[in-house]
Every structure is written in structure tokens, then in C-alpha cells.
């Protein structure tokens, strides 16, 4: 009887173990299979998208690099993200620190208000900003896109820093005050190093969301300024070739190279603040 129960128990463990690994495999396939398919399509020699490709070539990579509209829009996206990210991090960090340092009865309502830009549909935000900027507040073009991206990305920095501050020991500030350290110096030398993971996470989210934003940016582009998502959308309106797949594959490669360089030069643990 006992041996029968042991066999049943082992069988259940084997089934449970297999089910867990099957779910893990399905999750990884769901995450990485679309990326693999896009990379595979980017090497197709066909003049249209086919799976699997009939032959392979690098012609679409050459086409993507040779098109001025795609190259210029990529540089514009990088420029906008590099301008919007530090502004988002500064605004989000100051807002999170102020809300954490001086909590009050309206703290929850203020937190919800600061998170509103990512709770509203981006199409609504983009249309509202278009109407606002058209009243002469700011001319269209690069800086209107940067300001719009700051508005829609700073909540990510705010939330990331606020989450890290939730684990921050307030006694450290009291010790600094007892040593007659000025609040600004204590914030710079004590608080900032300890909340660095939140700063990095917020900056990463802000950069990615800014670089990838379409719904807000589509309302604010000007004839001489458009970002890469807009250029890809306009290209796909009239072309069905795998050039967009080649662009996507190069972006994936840039992301992987960036992570490897940071890990090699600094170390990812130290970069995100997990190790001193």
C-alpha cells in the first residue's frame, strides 16, 4: 500500500515538473519566437514577406541603411530619447522624493494625478497636446515631441524611484542631520546612491518608451522631423518588402550589444546598484 502511494506521489511530481517546464517553454516561445521570425525574415531575398523565405540575402539591410528617411528618423528618435530621458528622470525623482519625504492626506490623490499620463490613452494625450501646442505655446517639431515624451514617460521614473524609496531607511537621514549635514548634501551623498536602481530602471523605461512612442508622436511631427516608428509606419503604407524586418533586427542587435558592453565595462549588477 505504501509503495503504491509512493509511486502515485512520484508520478504526480513528474507530471507537475513536466507541466512547469512546459509552461516555461511556452512563455519563452511566446516572448522570443516573434523576434526570431522577424530576424529570419530580414535575411529573405524575396521582394515580399514570405515564411519561410525562398532564398536568403542581405539586400534589405543595404536598403535600410541606404534610405535617408530611415537613417534620419533613427537619429531623430535617439536625439529625442536622449533629451527626454534625463528630464523625465529628474522630474520623476523630485516628485517621488517630495511625495515620500512629505506625505500628507492628499498623497494618494497626488500620486494618482502624477500617474495619469500613462493611465490615459496615448492617442488622447497626443491630440490634447496638439491642440495645446497649436495655440502658440510651442512651435511644432523636435522640442514639442521632446516635451510630449517627457509628459508620457516621467511617470515611469516616478514610480520606479518611489518603489525604491519605499525600502529606504529614514534613519539614515536622521543620522545625517545629527552630524549637521545639509539636506541637499545628504540627498546627494546618501539618498541618491541608495536609490540608484530606481533611477536606472526609470531611465531605461523612459528611453525605451520615448524611442518607441507612436501614438503621441504622430500628432506632433513636422515635415522636417519624424521619429523612426513614424518612418516605419509611412514606409509600410506603400511597401511590403522585409526592409522593416531588417530595421527591427538591427535594433535588436543594438540592444544586445549595449547590454553586453555595459556588462563588460561596468557590470550589470553594479550598473543597476545591486552590487557596490
PAZAPA-4460 file (N, C-alpha, C; in steps of 0.05 Angstrom, whole numbers, plus 32768, in hexadecimal, padded with zeros to 4 digits):
% residues 276
    n_x    n_y    n_z   ca_x   ca_y   ca_z    c_x    c_y    c_z   seq   type   mol
   8011   7FE8   8000   8000   8000   8000   8011   8019   8000     1      X     A
   8026   8018   8011   8037   802F   8013   8047   8033   7FF9     2      X     A
   8050   801D   7FED   805E   801F   7FD3   804C   802A   7FBD     3      X     A
   8033   8023   7FBE   8020   802E   7FAA   801D   804D   7FAE     4      X     A
   801B   8056   7FC7   8019   8073   7FCC   8032   8081   7FC3     5      X     A
   804A   8074   7FC7   8063   8080   7FBF   8064   8083   7FA1     6      X     A
   805A   806E   7F92   805B   8070   7F75   8048   8086   7F6B     7      X     A
   8031   8088   7F78   801E   809D   7F70   802A   80B9   7F76     8      X     A
   8037   80BB   7F8D   8043   80D4   7F94   8059   80DC   7F80     9      X     A
   806A   80C8   7F78   807F   80CE   7F65   8074   80D5   7F4A    10      X     A
   805E   80C7   7F42   8052   80CD   7F29   8047   80E9   7F28    11      X     A
   803B   80F2   7F3F   8030   810D   7F40   8047   8121   7F3F    12      X     A
   805D   811B   7F4C   8074   812E   7F4B   807F   8130   7F2F    13      X     A
   8080   8119   7F20   808A   811A   7F05   8077   812A   7EF3    14      X     A
   805D   8126   7EF7   804A   8135   7EE7   804B   8153   7EED    15      X     A
   804E   815A   7F07   8050   8176   7F0F   8069   8182   7F03    16      X     A
   807F   8174   7F06   8099   817E   7EFB   8097   8182   7EDD    17      X     A
   808B   816F   7ECF   8088   8172   7EB2   8076   8189   7EAA    18      X     A
   8060   818C   7EBA   804E   81A2   7EB4   805B   81BD   7EB8    19      X     A
   806B   81C0   7ECD   8079   81D9   7ED2   808C   81E0   7EBB    20      X     A
   809C   81CB   7EB3   80AF   81D0   7E9D   80A0   81D5   7E83    21      X     A
   8089   81C9   7E7E   807A   81CE   7E66   8070   81EB   7E66    22      X     A
   8067   81F5   7E7D   805E   8211   7E7F   8076   8224   7E7B    23      X     A
   808D   821D   7E86   80A4   822E   7E81   80AC   822F   7E64    24      X     A
   80AC   8217   7E57   80B2   8216   7E3B   809E   8226   7E2A    25      X     A
   8085   8225   7E31   8070   8234   7E23   8074   8252   7E27    26      X     A
   807B   825A   7E3F   8080   8276   7E45   8098   8281   7E35    27      X     A
   80AE   8271   7E35   80C5   827A   7E25   80BF   827B   7E07    28      X     A
   80B0   8267   7DFE   80A8   8267   7DE1   8097   8280   7DDA    29      X     A
   8085   8286   7DEC   8074   829D   7DE8   8084   82B7   7DE7    30      X     A
   8099   82B9   7DF7   80A9   82D1   7DF9   80BD   82D3   7DE2    31      X     A
   80CA   82BD   7DDB   80E0   82BE   7DC8   80DA   82B5   7DAC    32      X     A
   80C5   82A6   7DA8   80BF   829C   7D8D   80B9   82B3   7D7A    33      X     A
   80A9   82C8   7D81   80A5   82DE   7D6F   80C0   82EC   7D67    34      X     A
   80D2   82EE   7D7A   80EC   82FB   7D74   80FC   82EA   7D60    35      X     A
   80FB   82CF   7D65   810A   82BD   7D53   80FE   82BE   7D37    36      X     A
   80E4   82C0   7D35   80D7   82C1   7D1B   80DE   82DB   7D0C    37      X     A
   80DE   82F1   7D1B   80E5   830B   7D0F   8102   830A   7D04    38      X     A
   8115   82FF   7D14   8130   82FD   7D0C   8133   82EA   7CF3    39      X     A
   8124   82D5   7CF4   8124   82C2   7CDC   811A   82D0   7CC3    40      X     A
   8105   82DF   7CC6   80FA   82ED   7CAE   810D   8303   7CA4    41      X     A
   811D   830E   7CB6   812F   8323   7CAD   8145   8319   7C9A    42      X     A
   814A   82FF   7C9A   815E   82F4   7C87   8152   82E9   7C6E    43      X     A
   8138   82EE   7C6A   812B   82E3   7C52   8134   82F3   7C39    44      X     A
   8136   82E4   7C23   813D   82F1   7C0A   8124   82F8   7BFA    45      X     A
   810C   82F0   7C03   80F4   82F4   7BF5   80EC   8312   7BF7    46      X     A
   80DD   831B   7BE3   80D4   8336   7BE2   80BB   833B   7BF3    47      X     A
   80B2   8327   7C00   809B   8329   7C12   809F   8315   7C29    48      X     A
   808F   8318   7C3D   8092   8308   7C55   8087   82EC   7C51    49      X     A
   8098   82D8   7C54   808F   82BC   7C53   809D   82AC   7C69    50      X     A
   808E   8299   7C73   8099   8287   7C87   8094   826A   7C7E    51      X     A
   80AA   825A   7C7D   80C6   8262   7C80   80CF   8270   7C66    52      X     A
   80E5   827F   7C67   80EF   828C   7C4F   80F8   8278   7C3A    53      X     A
   80F5   827E   7C21   80FD   826D   7C0B   811C   826D   7C08    54      X     A
   8128   8284   7C0E   8145   8287   7C0D   814D   829D   7C20    55      X     A
   8167   82A0   7C24   8171   82B2   7C39   8185   82C6   7C2D    56      X     A
   8184   82DE   7C38   8195   82F4   7C2E   8196   830A   7C44    57      X     A
   81AA   831C   7C40   81AD   8333   7C51   81A2   834D   7C44    58      X     A
   8193   8349   7C2E   818B   8361   7C1E   817A   8374   7C2E    59      X     A
   8169   836A   7C41   8157   837B   7C4F   8166   838B   7C65    60      X     A
   817C   8380   7C6F   818D   838F   7C81   819A   83A7   7C72    61      X     A
   81A3   83A1   7C5A   81AF   83B6   7C4A   819A   83CB   7C43    62      X     A
   8182   83C2   7C3E   816D   83D5   7C37   8166   83E7   7C4F    63      X     A
   8165   83DB   7C67   815E   83EA   7C7F   8174   83FF   7C85    64      X     A
   818D   83F8   7C82   81A3   840A   7C88   81A5   8420   7C73    65      X     A
   819D   841A   7C5B   81A0   842E   7C45   8189   8442   7C43    66      X     A
   8174   843C   7C51   815C   844E   7C50   8160   8465   7C64    67      X     A
   8162   847D   7C5A   8166   8495   7C6B   8150   8499   7C7F    68      X     A
   8137   8493   7C77   8121   8498   7C89   8122   8486   7CA2    69      X     A
   812A   846D   7C9F   812C   845B   7CB5   8144   8462   7CC7    70      X     A
   815B   8469   7CBB   8172   8470   7CCA   816E   848A   7CDA    71      X     A
   8162   849E   7CCD   815E   84B8   7CDB   8149   84B5   7CF0    72      X     A
   8134   84A5   7CEC   8120   84A1   7D00   812B   8491   7D18    73      X     A
   813D   847F   7D13   814A   8470   7D29   815B   8484   7D3A    74      X     A
   816A   8495   7D2D   817A   84A9   7D3C   8168   84BC   7D4B    75      X     A
   8151   84C3   7D40   813E   84D5   7D4E   8132   84C7   7D66    76      X     A
   812C   84AD   7D63   8121   849E   7D7A   8136   849D   7D91    77      X     A
   814F   8498   7D8A   8164   8497   7D9E   8167   84B2   7DAB    78      X     A
   8167   84C7   7D9B   8169   84E2   7DA6   8152   84E9   7DB9    79      X     A
   813A   84E3   7DB1   8123   84E9   7DC2   8124   84D9   7DDC    80      X     A
   812B   84BF   7DDA   812D   84AF   7DF2   8143   84B8   7E05    81      X     A
   8159   84C1   7DFA   816F   84CB   7E0A   8169   84E5   7E18    82      X     A
   8158   84F5   7E0B   814F   850E   7E17   8139   850A   7E2C    83      X     A
   8126   84F8   7E25   810F   84F4   7E37   8116   84E3   7E4F    84      X     A
   8129   84D0   7E4D   812E   84BE   7E64   8139   84CD   7E7C    85      X     A
   814E   84DD   7E7A   8157   84EB   7E93   8143   84FD   7E9F    86      X     A
   8133   850B   7E8E   811E   851C   7E99   8109   850B   7EA8    87      X     A
   8102   84F4   7E9C   80EE   84E3   7EA9   80F9   84D8   7EC4    88      X     A
   8113   84D1   7EC4   811E   84C6   7EDD   811F   84DC   7EF3    89      X     A
   8127   84F4   7EEB   8129   850A   7EFF   810E   8510   7F0A    90      X     A
   80FA   8514   7EF9   80DF   851B   7F02   80D3   8504   7F12    91      X     A
   80D5   84EC   7F08   80CA   84D5   7F17   80D8   84D0   7F31    92      X     A
   80F2   84D4   7F33   8100   84D1   7F4C   80F8   84E6   7F61    93      X     A
   80F8   84FF   7F58   80F0   8514   7F6B   80D3   8511   7F74    94      X     A
   80C1   8509   7F62   80A6   8505   7F6A   80A3   84ED   7F7E    95      X     A
   80B1   84D8   7F78   80B0   84C0   7F8A   80BC   84C7   7FA5    96      X     A
   80D3   84D5   7FA6   80E0   84DC   7FBF   80CF   84EF   7FCF    97      X     A
   80C3   8502   7FC2   80B2   8515   7FD1   8099   8507   7FDC    98      X     A
   808D   84F5   7FCD   8076   84E7   7FD6   807D   84D4   7FED    99      X     A
   8095   84C8   7FEC   809D   84B6   8001   80A7   84C5   801A   100      X     A
   80B4   84DB   8016   80BF   84EA   802C   80AA   84F8   803C   101      X     A
   8096   8503   802E   8081   8513   803B   8066   8507   8035   102      X     A
   805F   84EF   803F   8045   84E3   803A   802F   84F3   8049   103      X     A
   8018   84F5   803C   8002   8503   8049   7FE8   84F4   8043   104      X     A
   7FD3   8501   804A   7FB8   84F5   8046   7FB1   84F2   8028   105      X     A
   7FBD   8503   8018   7FB7   8501   7FFB   7FCC   84F3   7FEB   106      X     A
   7FDE   84E4   7FF8   7FF4   84D7   7FEA   7FEA   84C3   7FD6   107      X     A
   7FD5   84B3   7FDD   7FCB   849F   7FCA   7FBF   84AC   7FB2   108      X     A
   7FB0   84C1   7FB6   7FA4   84CF   7F9F   7FBA   84DB   7F8E   109      X     A
   7FCF   84E7   7F9A   7FE4   84F3   7F8A   7FF4   84DD   7F7B   110      X     A
   7FF7   84C6   7F87   8005   84B0   7F79   7FF5   84A8   7F61   111      X     A
   7FDA   84A5   7F64   7FC9   849E   7F4D   7FCA   84B3   7F37   112      X     A
   7FCC   84CD   7F3F   7FCD   84E2   7F2C   7FE7   84E1   7F1C   113      X     A
   7FFD   84DB   7F2A   8017   84DA   7F1C   8019   84C1   7F0A   114      X     A
   8009   84AC   7F10   800A   8495   7EFF   7FF6   8497   7EE8   115      X     A
   7FE6   84AC   7EE7   7FD1   84AF   7ED3   7FDB   84AD   7EB6   116      X     A
   7FF3   84B9   7EAF   7FFB   84B7   7E93   7FFD   849B   7E87   117      X     A
   8003   8487   7E98   8004   846C   7E8D   7FEA   845D   7E90   118      X     A
   7FD7   8468   7E9F   7FBD   845C   7EA2   7FAA   8464   7E8C   119      X     A
   7FAE   847D   7E81   7F9E   8486   7E6B   7FA8   8479   7E51   120      X     A
   7F96   8475   7E3E   7F9F   846C   7E23   7FB2   8480   7E17   121      X     A
   7FC8   8476   7E0B   7FDC   8487   7DFF   7FD0   8498   7DE8   122      X     A
   7FBD   848D   7DDB   7FB0   849C   7DC5   7FA3   84B5   7DD0   123      X     A
   7F95   84B2   7DE6   7F89   84C9   7DF3   7F9E   84DE   7DFC   124      X     A
   7FB3   84D4   7E07   7FC9   84E6   7E10   7FD5   84F5   7DF8   125      X     A
   7FDA   84E6   7DE2   7FE6   84F2   7DCB   7FD4   8507   7DBE   126      X     A
   7FBA   8501   7DBD   7FA7   8515   7DB2   7FA5   852D   7DC3   127      X     A
   7FA4   852A   7DDE   7FA3   8540   7DF0   7FBC   8552   7DED   128      X     A
   7FD3   8545   7DEB   7FEC   8555   7DE8   7FEC   8563   7DCD   129      X     A
   7FE2   8557   7DB8   7FE0   8564   7D9E   7FCF   857E   7DA0   130      X     A
   7FB8   857C   7DAD   7FA7   8593   7DB0   7FB5   85A8   7DC1   131      X     A
   7FC3   859F   7DD6   7FD1   85B2   7DE8   7FE7   85C0   7DDA   132      X     A
   7FF8   85B1   7DCB   800F   85BE   7DBD   8006   85CF   7DA6   133      X     A
   7FEF   85C9   7D9A   7FE6   85D9   7D83   7FDC   85F4   7D8C   134      X     A
   7FD9   85F9   7DA5   7FD1   8613   7DB0   7FE9   8626   7DB2   135      X     A
   8000   861D   7DA7   8017   862E   7DA8   8029   862A   7DC0   136      X     A
   8023   8616   7DD0   8033   8611   7DE8   804F   8608   7DE1   137      X     A
   8051   85F7   7DCD   806B   85ED   7DC4   8069   85E5   7DA7   138      X     A
   807C   85EE   7D96   807B   85E6   7D7A   807F   85C8   7D77   139      X     A
   8072   85BD   7D62   8074   85A1   7D5D   8091   8599   7D55   140      X     A
   8097   8580   7D58   80B1   8577   7D51   80BE   8568   7D68   141      X     A
   80D9   8569   7D69   80E8   8559   7D7C   80E1   855E   7D99   142      X     A
   80E0   8577   7DA1   80DC   857D   7DBD   80C0   8577   7DC7   143      X     A
   80AC   857A   7DB5   8091   8572   7DBD   8090   8554   7DC1   144      X     A
   809E   8544   7DB1   809F   8527   7DB5   80AE   8520   7DCF   145      X     A
   80C4   852E   7DD4   80D3   8529   7DED   80C1   852F   7E05   146      X     A
   80B3   8545   7E05   80A2   854C   7E1C   808C   8538   7E1F   147      X     A
   8080   852F   7E09   806B   851B   7E0A   8076   8500   7E15   148      X     A
   808E   84F9   7E0E   8099   84E0   7E18   80A0   84E2   7E35   149      X     A
   80A8   84FA   7E3E   80AD   84FD   7E5B   8094   84F9   7E6B   150      X     A
   807E   8504   7E60   8064   8502   7E6E   805B   84E5   7E70   151      X     A
   805F   84D5   7E5B   8055   84B9   7E5B   8069   84A5   7E67   152      X     A
   8082   84AE   7E6C   8096   849B   7E76   809E   84A0   7E93   153      X     A
   809B   84B9   7E9D   80A4   84BE   7EB8   8095   84AD   7ECD   154      X     A
   807C   84A5   7EC9   806F   8493   7EDD   807E   8479   7EE2   155      X     A
   808C   846F   7ECD   809C   8457   7ED1   80B3   845B   7EE4   156      X     A
   80C1   8472   7EE1   80D6   8479   7EF4   80CB   847E   7F0F   157      X     A
   80B5   848C   7F11   80A8   8492   7F2A   80A1   8478   7F39   158      X     A
   8095   8466   7F2C   808C   844D   7F39   80A4   843C   7F41   159      X     A
   80B9   843B   7F30   80D0   842A   7F36   80DF   8435   7F4F   160      X     A
   80E3   844F   7F50   80F0   845B   7F66   80E0   8459   7F80   161      X     A
   80C6   845D   7F7D   80B4   845B   7F95   80B5   843F   7FA0   162      X     A
   80B6   842A   7F8F   80B8   840F   7F98   80D1   840A   7FA8   163      X     A
   80E8   8415   7F9E   8101   8412   7FAD   8101   8421   7FC7   164      X     A
   80F5   8439   7FC7   80F4   8449   7FE0   80E3   843B   7FF5   165      X     A
   80D0   842A   7FEC   80C0   841B   8000   80D1   8409   8011   166      X     A
   80E9   8401   8008   80FB   83F0   8017   8112   8400   8023   167      X     A
   8111   841A   8021   8126   842B   802B   8123   842F   8049   168      X     A
   8139   842E   8058   8139   8431   8075   813A   844F   807B   169      X     A
   8125   845A   8087   8125   8477   808D   8139   847E   80A3   170      X     A
   8142   846A   80B2   8155   8470   80C8   816F   847A   80BC   171      X     A
   8175   8473   80A3   818E   847D   8097   818D   849C   8095   172      X     A
   8176   84A7   808E   8173   84C4   808D   8176   84D0   80A9   173      X     A
   816B   84C2   80BD   816E   84CD   80D8   818B   84CD   80E2   174      X     A
   8199   84B8   80DA   81B6   84B7   80E1   81C5   84CD   80D3   175      X     A
   81BF   84D2   80BA   81CC   84E8   80AB   81C5   8503   80B8   176      X     A
   81AC   8506   80C1   81A5   8520   80CD   81B3   8523   80E8   177      X     A
   81B6   850D   80F7   81C4   850F   8111   81E1   8516   810E   178      X     A
   81EC   8510   80F6   8208   8517   80F0   820A   8532   80E3   179      X     A
   81F4   8541   80E2   81F2   855C   80D7   81F9   855C   80B9   180      X     A
   81F0   8548   80AC   81F3   8547   808F   81DB   8555   8083   181      X     A
   81DF   8567   8070   81C9   8575   8064   81B7   8561   8054   182      X     A
   819D   8567   8053   818B   8555   8045   8193   854F   8028   183      X     A
   819C   8564   801A   81A4   8560   7FFE   81BC   854E   7FFC   184      X     A
   81CF   8551   800E   81E7   8540   800E   81E0   8523   8016   185      X     A
   81CE   8520   8029   81C5   8506   8031   81B6   84F8   801A   186      X     A
   81A6   8507   800C   8198   84FB   7FF5   81AC   84F3   7FDF   187      X     A
   81C0   8503   7FDB   81D3   84FD   7FC5   81E6   84E6   7FCC   188      X     A
   81EF   84E4   7FE6   8203   84D1   7FED   81F7   84B7   7FFA   189      X     A
   81DF   84B9   8004   81D3   84A2   8012   81BC   8496   8003   190      X     A
   81A8   84A8   7FFC   8190   849E   7FF0   8194   8495   7FD3   191      X     A
   81A0   84A6   7FC3   81A3   849F   7FA7   81B2   8485   7FA2   192      X     A
   81C8   847F   7FAF   81D5   8465   7FAA   81C3   844D   7FB1   193      X     A
   81B2   8450   7FC6   81A2   843A   7FCE   8189   8436   7FBD   194      X     A
   8181   844B   7FAF   8169   8448   7F9D   8172   8445   7F80   195      X     A
   818B   8440   7F7B   8195   843D   7F60   8187   8428   7F50   196      X     A
   8180   8411   7F5B   8170   83FE   7F4B   8157   840A   7F40   197      X     A
   8149   841A   7F50   8130   8426   7F46   8135   843A   7F31   198      X     A
   814B   8449   7F33   8153   845D   7F1F   8159   844F   7F04   199      X     A
   8168   8439   7F06   816F   842B   7EEE   8156   841F   7EE1   200      X     A
   8145   8412   7EF1   812D   8406   7EE6   811B   841B   7ED9   201      X     A
   8118   8432   7EE7   8108   8447   7EDB   8114   8452   7EC2   202      X     A
   812E   8456   7EC1   813B   845F   7EA8   8138   844B   7E92   203      X     A
   813B   8432   7E98   8138   841D   7E83   811B   841D   7E78   204      X     A
   8108   841E   7E8A   80EC   841E   7E80   80E6   8437   7E70   205      X     A
   80F0   844E   7E7A   80EB   8467   7E6C   80F8   8467   7E50   206      X     A
   8110   845E   7E4E   811E   845D   7E34   810F   844B   7E20   207      X     A
   8108   8433   7E2A   80FB   8420   7E18   80DF   842A   7E0F   208      X     A
   80D0   8435   7E22   80B5   843F   7E1C   80B7   8457   7E09   209      X     A
   80CB   8468   7E0D   80CE   847F   7DFB   80D6   8476   7DE0   210      X     A
   80EA   8465   7DDE   80F3   845B   7DC4   80DD   844D   7DB4   211      X     A
   80CC   843F   7DC2   80B8   842E   7DB5   809D   843C   7DB2   212      X     A
   809A   8454   7DBC   807F   8460   7DBD   8075   8467   7DA0   213      X     A
   805D   8460   7D9B   8050   8465   7D82   8036   8476   7D85   214      X     A
   8025   846D   7D98   800A   8479   7D9A   800B   8496   7DA0   215      X     A
   801E   849F   7DB1   8020   84BB   7DB8   802E   84CB   7DA2   216      X     A
   8044   84BF   7D98   8055   84CD   7D85   8048   84D2   7D6B   217      X     A
   8036   84C1   7D62   8029   84C4   7D48   801A   84DF   7D45   218      X     A
   8012   84EA   7D5C   8003   8503   7D5B   8016   851B   7D5A   219      X     A
   8030   8517   7D60   8042   852E   7D64   8058   8530   7D50   220      X     A
   805A   851E   7D3D   8070   851E   7D2A   806C   8536   7D17   221      X     A
   8083   8540   7D0D   8083   8555   7CF9   8090   854B   7CE0   222      X     A
   808E   8559   7CCA   809A   854F   7CB1   80B8   8548   7CB3   223      X     A
   80C6   8556   7CC4   80E3   8550   7CC6   80EA   853F   7CDE   224      X     A
   80D7   8537   7CEE   80DD   8528   7D07   80C9   8511   7D0A   225      X     A
   80D4   84F9   7D09   80C4   84E1   7D0E   80D6   84CC   7D1B   226      X     A
   80CA   84BC   7D2C   80D9   84A7   7D3A   80D8   848D   7D2B   227      X     A
   80E8   847A   7D34   80E9   8460   7D26   80CF   8451   7D25   228      X     A
   80BF   844F   7D3A   80A5   8442   7D38   8093   844E   7D22   229      X     A
   8094   8469   7D20   8083   8476   7D0C   808E   8470   7CF0   230      X     A
   80A8   8470   7CED   80B4   846A   7CD3   80AE   844D   7CCA   231      X     A
   80AF   843A   7CDE   80A9   841F   7CD8   808C   841C   7CCF   232      X     A
   807A   842A   7CDD   805D   8429   7CD6   8059   8434   7CBA   233      X     A
   8066   844A   7CB4   8062   8456   7C99   806E   8444   7C83   234      X     A
   8084   8437   7C8A   8090   8425   7C76   807E   840D   7C71   235      X     A
   8072   8402   7C85   8061   83EB   7C82   8047   83F1   7C74   236      X     A
   8040   840A   7C72   8027   8411   7C63   8029   840A   7C46   237      X     A
   8042   840C   7C3B   8045   8409   7C1E   8059   83F3   7C17   238      X     A
   8064   83E5   7C2B   8078   83D0   7C25   8072   83B8   7C36   239      X     A
   8075   83A0   7C2A   8070   8387   7C39   808A   8376   7C3B   240      X     A
   80A1   8382   7C34   80B9   8373   7C35   80C4   8371   7C52   241      X     A
   80D7   835F   7C57   80E1   835B   7C72   80F5   8370   7C7D   242      X     A
   80F5   8388   7C72   8107   839D   7C7C   8101   83A3   7C99   243      X     A
   80E7   83A4   7CA0   80E0   83A9   7CBC   80EB   8393   7CCF   244      X     A
   80EB   837A   7CC5   80F6   8365   7CD5   8114   8368   7CD9   245      X     A
   8122   8372   7CC4   813E   8378   7CC7   8143   838D   7CDB   246      X     A
   8133   83A2   7CDB   8136   83B8   7CEE   8131   83AD   7D0B   247      X     A
   811D   839D   7D0E   8117   8391   7D28   812E   837F   7D32   248      X     A
   8139   8370   7D20   814F   835E   7D27   8168   836E   7D30   249      X     A
   816D   8384   7D22   8184   8395   7D2A   817F   83A2   7D46   250      X     A
   8166   83A9   7D4B   8160   83B4   7D66   8163   839F   7D7C   251      X     A
   815C   8387   7D76   8160   8371   7D89   817E   836D   7D8E   252      X     A
   818E   836E   7D78   81AB   836B   7D7B   81B7   8382   7D8B   253      X     A
   81AE   839A   7D86   81B8   83B1   7D96   81B2   83AE   7DB3   254      X     A
   819A   83A4   7DBA   8192   83A0   7DD6   81A4   838B   7DE3   255      X     A
   81A9   8375   7DD5   81BA   8360   7DE0   81D6   836A   7DE4   256      X     A
   81E1   8378   7DD0   81FC   8383   7DD2   81FE   8396   7DE9   257      X     A
   81EA   83A8   7DED   81EA   83BB   7E03   81EB   83AD   7E1E   258      X     A
   81DB   8398   7E21   81DB   8389   7E3B   81F6   837C   7E3F   259      X     A
   8202   8370   7E2A   821B   8362   7E2D   8232   8376   7E34   260      X     A
   8231   838E   7E28   8246   83A2   7E2D   8244   83AB   7E4A   261      X     A
   822C   83B1   7E53   8228   83BA   7E6F   8231   83A4   7E82   262      X     A
   822A   838B   7E7D   8232   8375   7E8E   8250   8371   7E8E   263      X     A
   825D   8376   7E77   827A   8372   7E75   8289   8388   7E83   264      X     A
   8281   83A1   7E7E   828F   83B8   7E88   8289   83BE   7EA5   265      X     A
   8270   83BD   7EAD   8268   83C5   7EC8   825F   83AD   7ED8   266      X     A
   8250   839B   7ECB   8243   8385   7ED9   8226   838C   7EDE   267      X     A
   8214   837B   7ED6   81F7   8381   7ED9   81EF   8384   7EF6   268      X     A
   81FA   8374   7F08   81F3   8376   7F24   81FA   8391   7F2F   269      X     A
   8213   839A   7F28   821B   83B4   7F33   820C   83CA   7F25   270      X     A
   8206   83C6   7F0B   81F9   83DC   7EFC   81DD   83E1   7F07   271      X     A
   81CF   83CC   7F0F   81B4   83D0   7F1A   81B4   83D4   7F38   272      X     A
   81CC   83D3   7F44   81CD   83D9   7F60   81C9   83C1   7F72   273      X     A
   81CB   83A8   7F67   81C8   8390   7F78   81E2   8389   7F86   274      X     A
   81F8   8394   7F7C   8212   838E   7F88   8222   83A7   7F89   275      X     A
   8231   83AB   7F9E   8240   83C4   7FA1   825A   83C3   7F8F   276      X     A
***
